[in-house]
């Protein structure tokens, strides 16, 4: 039973971490390299994460400089950034790309908050799915006669506590992201 609960706790923690990464990709006031984390670039016929192909610097609050390690890949990197959902059109000087992000309007901030809310809900759904799977495993142990009903009931209460802890973590991350997005 403890193994089931420990595994559920680890998987729920990974769901919280994944949600945190999703939030990092949503832009608030400043541009930051994490915004590029989901972009895949076609590189010699293989989709490759952009972080493996380029370095990023942020000389100003709304500007990111993307410097591909292989200058021959600059066109593919530029195309991948342009086709992404970042809403930025990079300009190239042949060696690096300059991505200037527009000021966030009130409407765009609300769109980002809505997106963050969807990501948070997705994270909570993942946590609840882990809970459901762990609950089924506990019920199977009881059905197979390996543990008693009281033990399973206690373990389910601990499982509910873990679920509550992790969903509250996601809610807290969402509140922080919302406050960051509303900050002008």
Secondary structure, 3 states (H helix, E strand, C coil): CHHHHHHHHHHHHHHHHHHHHHHHCCCCCCCCHHHHCCCEEEECCEEEEHHHCEEEEEEECCEEEEEECCHHHHHHHHHHHHHCCCCCCCEECCCCEEEECCCCCHHHHHHHHHHHHHHHHHHHHHHHHHHHHHHHHHHHHHHCCCCCHHHHHHHHHHHHHHHHHHHHHHHHHHHHHHHHHHCC
